[in-house]
């Protein structure tokens, strides 16, 4: 959070992005979508007391 600039590689594409934690309003629908794709997210969430953050990346270039 102190330095939200990150380097990302997707396949052979590399770019710089800005990372931020999703707000509570953003997080709920994103979590449901992710858990539909990979149900292990819900299994992992049940094993911890903390809320697992969702980090959003915005390309900068």
C-alpha positions as a Markdown table, in Angstrom:
| # | Residue | x | y | z |
|---|---|---|---|---|
| 1 | Unk | 0.0 | 0.0 | 0.0 |
| 2 | Unk | 3.0 | 2.3 | 0.6 |
| 3 | Unk | 4.1 | 1.9 | -3.0 |
| 4 | Unk | 1.1 | 0.9 | -5.3 |
| 5 | Unk | 3.2 | 0.8 | -8.5 |
| 6 | Unk | 3.6 | -2.8 | -9.6 |
| 7 | Unk | 5.1 | -4.7 | -12.6 |
| 8 | Unk | 2.8 | -7.2 | -14.2 |
| 9 | Unk | 3.3 | -9.9 | -16.9 |
| 10 | Unk | 0.3 | -11.5 | -18.6 |
| 11 | Unk | 1.6 | -14.0 | -21.2 |
| 12 | Unk | 4.3 | -12.1 | -23.0 |
| 13 | Unk | 2.8 | -8.7 | -22.3 |
| 14 | Unk | 4.6 | -6.7 | -19.6 |
| 15 | Unk | 3.2 | -3.4 | -18.1 |
| 16 | Unk | 3.2 | -1.2 | -15.1 |
| 17 | Unk | 0.0 | -1.0 | -13.0 |
| 18 | Unk | -1.3 | 0.7 | -9.9 |
| 19 | Unk | -2.6 | -1.6 | -7.2 |
| 20 | Unk | -5.4 | -0.8 | -4.7 |
| 21 | Unk | -7.5 | -2.9 | -2.4 |
| 22 | Unk | -11.2 | -3.1 | -3.5 |
| 23 | Unk | -13.7 | -1.2 | -1.4 |
| 24 | Unk | -16.3 | -3.2 | 0.5 |
| 25 | Unk | -18.9 | -2.4 | -2.2 |
| 26 | Unk | -16.5 | -3.6 | -5.0 |
| 27 | Unk | -15.3 | -6.6 | -3.0 |
| 28 | Unk | -18.6 | -8.5 | -2.6 |
| 29 | Unk | -19.5 | -9.0 | -6.3 |
| 30 | Unk | -15.9 | -9.6 | -7.2 |
| 31 | Unk | -15.6 | -12.3 | -4.5 |
| 32 | Unk | -18.8 | -14.0 | -5.7 |
| 33 | Unk | -17.5 | -14.0 | -9.3 |
| 34 | Unk | -14.1 | -15.3 | -8.3 |
| 35 | Unk | -15.6 | -18.0 | -6.1 |
| 36 | Unk | -17.8 | -19.2 | -9.0 |
| 37 | Unk | -14.7 | -19.6 | -11.1 |
| 38 | Unk | -12.6 | -21.2 | -8.4 |
| 39 | Unk | -14.5 | -22.5 | -5.4 |
| 40 | Unk | -11.3 | -23.0 | -3.5 |
| 41 | Unk | -11.5 | -19.3 | -2.6 |
| 42 | Unk | -14.4 | -20.0 | -0.4 |
| 43 | Unk | -12.7 | -23.0 | 1.2 |
| 44 | Unk | -9.7 | -20.9 | 2.0 |
| 45 | Unk | -11.9 | -18.0 | 3.4 |
| 46 | Unk | -13.6 | -20.5 | 5.8 |
| 47 | Unk | -10.2 | -21.4 | 7.3 |
| 48 | Unk | -9.3 | -17.9 | 8.4 |
| 49 | Unk | -10.8 | -15.2 | 10.5 |
| 50 | Unk | -9.5 | -12.4 | 8.5 |
| 51 | Unk | -11.1 | -10.9 | 5.4 |
| 52 | Unk | -9.1 | -11.8 | 2.3 |
| 53 | Unk | -8.4 | -8.6 | 0.4 |
| 54 | Unk | -9.0 | -8.3 | -3.4 |
| 55 | Unk | -6.4 | -6.2 | -5.1 |
| 56 | Unk | -7.3 | -4.4 | -8.2 |
| 57 | Unk | -4.7 | -3.5 | -10.9 |
| 58 | Unk | -5.1 | -0.5 | -13.2 |
| 59 | Unk | -2.7 | -0.5 | -16.2 |
| 60 | Unk | -0.6 | 2.7 | -16.3 |
| 61 | Unk | 0.9 | 2.5 | -19.8 |
